[in-house]
Amino acid sequence: MTRHYWGEFAGSLQDLGLSAGPKLLAKVDRDSVRTRLWLKPHHGMEAYLAEVARSGGRLRMHHCRGGWKGIGQAAAGHCPDGWQRISLK
């Protein structure tokens, strides 16, 4: 998601140039400083979060994975309770 950020935060999957197939639920939510992409496969118990936020003139990002029941329940800049941060280095 961060690799496709140009100028403004995207507000939908189409703005990000993404589409979700029938095996994946995908949701984008945004506010004035952050965009979150939530992914939940139809099968399995794990879900994913990617967040990009503007902070002090810079972009900050983080990625998380955890149980699908935590989808949509994260404070700004944090993973949902019980989820693990993913390092993409």
Buried (B, 14 or more C-beta within 10 A) or exposed (E): BBEEBEEEBBEEBEBBEBEEEEEEBBBBEBEEEBBBBBBBEEEEEEBBBBBBBBEEEEEBBBBBBBEBEBBEEBEEEEBBEEBEEEEEE
